Amino acid sequence: MEPRFEELKEKILVGKRMDMCFANLKTYDLWHSFMPIKHLITNQLGTEMYSVEVYGRDFFKNYDPKAIFQKWAAVEVADLGEVPAVFETQIVPKGLYAVFTHRGSYTKAPETYDSIFKTWLPNADVELDDRPHFAVMGEKYKKEEADSEEEIWIPVRQIV
């Protein structure tokens, strides 16, 4: 599994967030609360949805499945002009990302992440950077279908 590398420009996201841990994922609850009101966001750019994770600086150094992180269900917007009060904003700063394509049901995504973090990253010429991680679900995303596709964006930096 080899990624492509992208230099991301800053992204402005609007959505909902929830604190959770890998031992008690609440992803379904988060998206279930977001999707019925997503239409209230009037200045969306494109139709893609973003599943964003914000981890603490040492989250992966001392991995604990009970460690809390933020998970977002969001869309990209043109600006922060009018954000309905039921939503929050997340600015994803510019930077280098390794972009992987996950093919198949979202239920198989943990296998892709496992491969990224246990096989690819330890052998890569880059290291994790302390910026949000995210998945982009565009027109090829079909939830549980075998031909579903989503992009997984992992923040990286060159090893110095």
WOURNOR-V331664 format. One record per helix or strand. SS is the DSSP state (h for helix, s for strand). FROM is the first residue (numbers start at 0). LEN is the number of residues. If there is no record, write none. Layout:
((SS | FROM | LEN) (SS | FROM | LEN))
This chain:
((s | 3 | 5) (s | 10 | 11) (s | 23 | 1) (h | 26 | 9) (h | 37 | 3) (s | 43 | 1) (s | 48 | 6) (s | 68 | 9) (s | 87 | 5) (s | 94 | 9) (h | 105 | 18) (s | 125 | 3) (s | 132 | 5) (s | 148 | 10))
